[in-house]
Amino acid sequence: MPPMVCKTELYVRMAEVEETLKNQSEELKAQREWIYVVMKQIDKRFEEMGWRLDRFMFWSLELKVSASLLIATI
């Protein structure tokens, strides 16, 4: 093959690779945004679980104190 044909094919291939990389970059950005949304949801769930655990711990403490007072008065 003449050198000009090789150069042309090389430029075409380079353009294809650049386009592929651009598409992959856009896909990665979309995935990163999706992961960010999911992580925010997970954080919210952990905060809810922490709040529920706190409420349960206060409830169980109140129950223990009430039971202790009841036993002490008997």
N, C-alpha and C positions, 0 to 999 in steps of 0.2 A: 504494500500500500504506500502511496505517496505520503510524505510527512504532513501535508496540509490536511489530508483526510484523517489521519491519526489525531492531529490537533483538534479538528472539528469534533470528532467523536469524543475526545477527552473533555472538551468544553461542554458538550451536550450531557455527558455523564456527570460532570461536576454540577451542572445546573439541576439535574435530577436529584443528586445527593443533597444539594442545598435545599431543594423543595421538600424532600423527605424529612430532613432535619427540622425545617420550619414547621411542618405538620406535627412532628413528634413533640416539638417544643410547645405548640399550642395545646396538644393533648395533655402534656404534663402540667401545664398551667391549669387546665380544666380539672384534672385530677387533684391538683393541690388545693384548688378552691373547694372541691367536693370534700376532701379530707378535712379541711378547715371547718366546714359546716358540721361534719360528723363529730369532730372533736369537741366543738361547742356543745352539741347535743349530749355527748358523753359527760362533759363537765357539768352541764345542768343536771343530769341524772345523778351524778355523785353528790352534788349540792343537796338535791332532794333527799337522797339516802342519808346524808349526814344530818339533815334537819329531822328526818323521821327517827333516826337513831337517838338524837338528842331528846326528842319528845318521849321515846320509849324509856330512856334512862331516867328522865324526870318522873315519868309515870311509875316506874318500878320503885324508885326511891320513895315517892309518896305512898305507895302501897306498903312498903316495908315500915315506914315511919308509922303509918296508921295501924298496921298490924302490931307493931311493938307497943304503941300506946294502948291499944285494945287489950293486949296481954298484960300490960303493966297495971291497968285498972281492974282487971279481974282478980 
